[in-house]
Amino acid sequence: MDLSEQQVGRVWVVTARGRLDGATSGQFAQQMEALVTGTEPRLVVDFSGVEFVSSAGLRVVLGLVKKVKTLKGALALCAVQPAVREVLEITGFAGMIDIHPERATALTALS
């Protein structure tokens, strides 16, 4: 998995590419945890390049959601591919995470 990050105002935008599975979930968790610091962290994760999410990937996302909420922050996904969106909906994750069709709307929501 390839991750790149940039800060836009108070919001960290992470662009993810590849598969979020057992082989890559540790790297994803480590990089995301590094951005979830201080109070009220704000993260937008661009999933436009993520074509697959396994149960290991879902666990990492759930842990990230919980940590951000504990710190009274906000987390949003954007540009989620249809196959990944279906997994998020079937597992109930879509109800726990703000999902936006594009990066601009996610940034507006978290700014």
BELWO-V745133 format. One record per pair of residues at least 6 apart in sequence whose ideal C-beta (glycine too) atoms are under 6 Angstrom apart, sorted by the first residue. I is the first residue (numbers start at 0). J is the second residue. D is the distance in Angstrom with one decimal. If there is no record, write none. Layout:
I;J;D
I;J;D
//
This chain:
0;17;4.0
0;23;3.8
0;27;5.9
1;16;4.4
1;17;5.7
2;13;5.8
2;15;5.5
2;30;5.2
3;14;4.9
4;11;5.9
4;13;4.8
5;12;5.4
7;106;6.0
8;110;5.8
9;41;5.4
10;41;4.4
10;43;5.8
10;106;5.9
10;109;5.0
11;34;4.7
11;42;5.1
12;43;4.8
13;44;4.9
14;45;4.5
15;46;6.0
15;49;5.1
16;48;3.3
18;51;4.4
19;27;5.9
19;49;5.8
19;52;4.6
19;56;3.4
20;53;4.0
20;55;5.9
20;56;5.7
21;55;4.2
24;55;4.4
24;56;5.1
24;59;4.5
27;59;5.6
28;59;4.6
31;63;5.3
35;66;5.4
35;67;5.9
38;70;6.0
39;71;5.3
39;72;4.9
40;67;5.8
40;70;5.6
40;72;3.8
41;72;5.8
41;73;5.0
41;109;4.7
42;74;4.9
43;75;5.1
43;77;5.9
43;105;4.4
44;76;5.2
45;77;5.4
45;78;5.5
45;102;5.6
46;76;5.3
46;78;5.9
46;79;4.5
47;78;3.6
49;83;5.7
50;80;6.0
52;83;5.3
52;86;5.5
64;74;5.9
64;95;5.9
67;74;4.5
73;109;5.0
75;97;4.1
75;99;5.8
75;105;4.4
75;109;5.8
76;96;5.7
76;98;4.9
77;99;4.4
77;101;5.9
77;102;5.0
77;105;4.0
78;101;5.8
79;98;5.8
87;93;4.4
99;105;3.9
//
